[in-house]
Amino acid sequence: MKSGSSARKLLESGIIFAMMGFFTNAIFYVFQIVISRNFSNAPGEFGLATNMVTLIGLLGLPLTIATYTVTHYIARFHFSGDDARLHGLLAGCRTFLRNITIGGSIAAIILIEPISRFFHIPRSALTIIALVCVLANLWSSYFSALCQGLGWFKRLGLILFLAAVVRLLFGWPTTRIWPIAEWAVLASVAMMLPNLILFFWRHEFPRPGDTSVSPWNSEFVQFLIVSTAWAIGSYFFTQGDNLVSQRHFGEADRDAYASVERLAAALVTVTGPLLVVLFTHRSRRQHHTGSALGDQLKLLGLYTGVLVFGAVSLYFLRGFCLELFNRNTPEARGMIGRLAITMVFVGLLQAIATWSLASCWTKTLLLYGALGVGYWTLILVAGKTPALLLDIMPFAAGFAFLVMFIAWIATMRQQPPAEPVPAPETPPQP
């Protein structure tokens, strides 16, 4: 009964969070549609705004790494039932996240100018806004780590939904009045405000009287290493092509590619909440085998099915979707198929990497990070036009997936067999 209850809770949590994620991402894409239309008479601004958000993600990689590292540890102790150590660990991890944020912000200040020159960012105001977004990500990363590690999927879903609404309500009128990329990027700062809602649950946060427990040990360092490999690989697989378009494409090509890329990227973002649940569940050491392994494989199968169904639907509805962006051209329609195939491979790569991350499979994650860097280097060097880029991406992503899938299967076979679950004791009859 306990195993069945665990499976039901896992699937229920995944389905609820995925449904909330679906509506949240729907609002995000309404935002993309709105600003695309608002920028119709401002060539290059839509692609520039999209690529600036990607550049902000590059500067925020240290926070992403820290978030997943902390999530793993919070989840581990949360499910262990050691509440005293959990509160101390939360206090210690808060200090860790703060230090990472300060260091990342200093690095961003130093690197923002040469990075902006390399990717041909035309205005200094955009680089200043990018720095503001990096600083604002402190709260976003910290709160995401708390929500994911403590299993607050409903709370996290609510916050993400409200963030999407705030972004839309801020970006819609501002880009209509001032159709420049700065206002679209500032909307990403405004969307951080709903994180303040978590202060209503502050009694569950680290309290001032809690004794800070340092998370630093050999296991934490190992997970920090694999989180770094995971974050680098995921970033370059999912967003690296935007940086390529910013460096190589002209204004018209950049706008067309950005609209198609936003549609194809929805395949990964809409299914992403299922991977968050998978990550938190598998981060529990005692749940790597047995019935819990079956639960995780079911969730992985559900993720794969939704991903493939979304890709097929996008291909057949490509004309309608591009019409929403007001960019329904033969060139854009021709891009959809290859980008959809690429994103299916990228989504499957992320699923394997997330599984490996929660399992602390160091070699598999280092391979994933290396493949991500290699993939981005290839498309950066060779993808100097949209046609060249789209000719390379599906094959490069497919090759990377094949390598990772073989590594995943090989590592799974090396894991110890599932331990038999003892039968419950029969209570004495009166």
N, C-alpha and C positions, 0 to 999 in steps of 0.2 A: 504493500500500500504506500509505503514511504517513497519508493522509487516512482510509482505512478504519480504521486502528488508532486514530486520534483519535476517530472516531465511536464505536467500540466502547468505548473507555475512558470517554467521556462518558456513554454510556448505562449502562454497568456501574456507574460511580460514582453516577449519579443513581438507578438502581434500588436499589442496596445502601443508599444513604443514605435513600432514601424508605421502604424496608422497615423499616430501623431506626427511622425517624421514626414509622412507623405503630405499631410496638409501643410506642414511648415514649409517643405520644399516647394509646394504649389505656390505659396505666397512669395517665396524667394523668386520663383520664375515669373510671377506676375510683375515683380519689381524689375526683372531683366527685360520683360516685354515693354513695360512702361518707359524705362530709360532709353531703350532702343528706339522707340517711336519718338520720344522727346529729342533724341539726337539725330533724327532723320535729316535735318538741314545743317548738321554740324559734322562734316566728314572727319572720321578718325577718332571722335570723342568716345563712342561706344566701345570700340576696341581698346582704347587707351584706359578707360575706366575699368574694364574687365581685367586687363593685364596688370594694372596697378594693384588690384586686390591680390593677384597672384604673387606680385613682388612683395607685398606685405606678408604673405604666407611664408616666403623665403626668409624674410627677416625674423619671423616669429618661430622658426624651426626649433630654437632652444626651448621655447615654452611648450611646444608640442611634445618634444622628447621628455621634458620634465613631467608633463601631465600624464603621459602613459606610464612612466616609471612609478609615479606616486599612486596612480589608479591601481596598479598591480598590488602594491603593498597594502593600501587601504582595504582592498577587496580580500586579500589574504587574511588579515587580522579581523576584519569584520565578520567573516564567516567562521572564524575560529572560536568566536564567542568570548574572546579576551577583551572586554570593554575597557578595562583600565589601561591596558597597553595601547588599545586603539586610540583613545583620546590623547595619550602622550605622543603617539605616532603622528596624529593629525597636527599637533603643535609643532613637532619636529619637521614634518613635511612642509608646513606653512613657511618655516624659515628657509627651507631648501628652495621652494618655489620663488620666494622673495629674492634670494640671492641670484638665482638663475635669471630672473627678470631684470635685475639691476645689471648683471653682466651682459645679458642679451641686448639691453638698451644701449649700453656703452658701445658694444660691438656694432649695433645698428647705426649709431651716430657716426662712427668712424667709417663704416663701409657704405653708407647710403649714397654718398657722392660718386665714388667710382662705379658702383653698381648702376646708378642712374645713367651715367655716361655710357656704360657698356650696352645698356638696353635702350638707349636713345630716348630717355624721358625728357620731354621738351620743356617742362616748366618746373621751377624750383618749388612752387607752392605744393605740387604733388608730392615731392619728397618730404616736405615738412609734415603733410597730412599722414604720410606713411609712418613717420616716426610716432605721431600721436596714436595711431592705431596699434603700433607695437606696445606702447605703454598701456593702452586700454586693455590689451590682451592679458595683462596680469590677472585681473579679476576674472575674466572669462576662463582662463586656463585653470585657475585655482578652483573655481566653482564647478567646472566640468569634472575635475578630478574627484571632488567630494561626491558629486551626484553619481558618477559612474562607480566609484569604489564602494559606496554605501548602498548601491542598488536602488537609488532614487530615480528610477526611470520615468515615472509619471511626473515628478517634479522637474526633471531635466527636460522632458518633452514640453511641459507647460512653458518653461522659460524660453526654450528655443522658438516656440510658436509665437510668444509675445515679442521676441527679438525680431522675428520676420515681419510682424505687423509694424513695429516701430520703424524698421528700415524702409518699409514701403511708404508709410505716412510721412516720413522725413524726405525721402528721395523723390517721391512723385511731384510735389509742388516745386521743390527747389530746382530740379533739373528742367522743369517746364519753363520756369522763369529765367533761369540761367543755364542754358544747355552746354555746360562744360563738365569735364570729368571730375573736377574737384568736388562738386556737390554729390555726385554719385558715390565717391569714395568716403566722404564725410558721413554718409548714411551708415557705413560700416562701423563708425565710431558710435553713432547714436544707438545702434542696436545692442550695444553692451549694457545699456541702462537696466533692462529687465533682470539682470543678475542681482540687482539690489533686493529683489523679492526674497532671496535666500536669507536675508536678515530676520525674516519672520520665523525662521527655524534656527535661529542663532543658538538656542539652548542645546542643539545637537552638534554645534561646532566645538573646536577646542576652546575651553574656557580659560580665563586669565590664571586661575589657580592650578591648571593642569601642569604636571611636570613634563617638560619636553623630553621625548625619547628620540635619540638620533637614529635615523634609518640606515646609517652607513654601516654596512658589513659586506662580506664577499658576495653574497647573493644580490644585494642591492646594486653593487658595482656591475655584476654580470647583467642584471636587467637594464641598467643604464646603457650599457654597451649595445644590447640587442634593440633597445628602444631607439637609440640613435640610428642604427642601421635601418630599422623599420620606418622611421620618420623620413629619412633621406630617400629611401626607395619609393615610398608612397608619394612623396611630394613630386619627384621627377616623373613618375609614371602618370600621375593624375593631372599635373599642372605644368609640367615642363614645356609642353607644346605652346602654351601661351607666351612664355618667355621667348621662344623661338620666333613666334609671329611678331612680337614687339621689336625684336632686333632686326629682322630681315624684311618684313612686309611693309608695303606702302599703306596709306590710309584706307583706301577702298578695300584692298585685300584683307586688311586687319579687321575692319568692321564685319565683312562677310564671314571670315573665319571665326570671329568671336561669337557671332550669333549661332552658327552651326555647332561650335564647341560647347556652348552653354546647353544646347539641347542634348548633345551626346553625353555630356558630363552628368546630366540628370540620372542616367542609368546607374551611376555609382553612388550619387548622393542620396537618391531615394531609397536605395537598398542598404545604405550605410548603417542605419539604426540596428538592423539585425546583427551586424558585426560587433556593435558595441555590447549587445547582450551576450553574444558568443564569447567575446573577450573577457567580460567580467565573470561569466560562469566557469570558463576554463582556467581562469587565474587561481581558482581554488585548487590547491595541490591534490587534495583527496578526491577530486572529481575529474581526474584525467583518464580513468578506466571504468570498466563496468557499465552499469546502466546509464551513468552520466555521459559516457562516451557516446552512447546511442542517442541521447538527447542532443548532444552537440552536432552529431552527424545529420540529424533531422533538421536542425536549424540551418546547417550548411547547405543541405539540399533545398530547403525553402528559399534561401538566398539565391542560389544558382538558378532555380526556376523563375523567380521574379526578374532576375537580371536578364535572362534570355528572352522572356516574354516581353520585357520592356524594349529590348533592342529590335525585335521583330515589329512591334507596334510602332516604334519610332520610324522605321523604314517605310512602312505603308502609309503613315500619316505625315510624312515629311513635308509635303506641300502645305498642309493645313498649319503645321507647327511653324514653319518659316513665315507664313502669312501673318501669324500673330506678331512676329518680330518686324513685320513690314520689310522683309528682305528675301522674298520668295523669287529668287533668280535661278536660271539654269545652273550657274556655277555653284550656288549654295546647295541646290538639290543634289548635285553630283557628289558633294562632299559627305553627305549624311551616311551613306552605306559604309564607306571605309572607316569613318569615325565611330560608327556604332559597333562595328566588328572590333576595332581597337579597344573601345571601352568595355566590351564584354571580357576580353582578355585581361584588361587592367583590373576590372572588378574581381575576376577569379584570382588574379595575383594578390590582390588585397586580402581576399578571404584566406588564402594559404598563409600569407604573412601574418595576419591577425591571429590565426591558430598557432603559428609558430611563436609569435610574440608572447601569448599567454602561457605557452609551454616552456618558455625560456630556451628554445632551441637555437643556440648561439650560431652554429655553423650555417644553418638554414637562413637565419636572418642576415648574417653577413653576406651570404650569397645574394639575397634579395636586394640589399643595399648596393652591392657592386653592380648587379644587373640594372638597377635604376639609374645609377650614374652613367653606365655604359649606354643605356637606351637614350638618355638625354644628350650625351655627347654626340652620338650618331646623328640624331635629328637636328641638333644645333649646327653641326658641320655640313650636313648634306641637304637639310630641308630649307633651302633658300627661297623657294616659291611654294604656294599652297599645293600645287600639283606634286612637286617633289616630296614635300612633307607627308602628304597623304599616301603616296606610293610606298613610303618606308614604314610608317607607323604600324599598320596591321601586322606585317611580317615580323617586325622587331618585337612587338608586344607578344605575338604568338610564340615566337622562339623563347622569349623570357618565361612565359607561362609553362611551356613544355619542360624547360630546365627546372623550374621551381616545383612542378608537379612530380617529376621524377625524384627530386630531393625530398619532397614531403612524404611520398610513399615509402622511400627507403628509410627515412627517420621513423615513421610510424611502425615499420616492421621491427625496428630495433628496440621499441618500447617494451617493458615487461608486460606479461599477460595480465588480464584483469583478475583481480582477486575475487574468489567466490564470496558471495554475500551470505553470512550465516543465517540460518532460519531462526525466526523469533522464538523465544522460549514460551512454552505453553504454561500459562498460569495454573497453579493448583486448583483443582475443583473443590468447591466447598463440600 
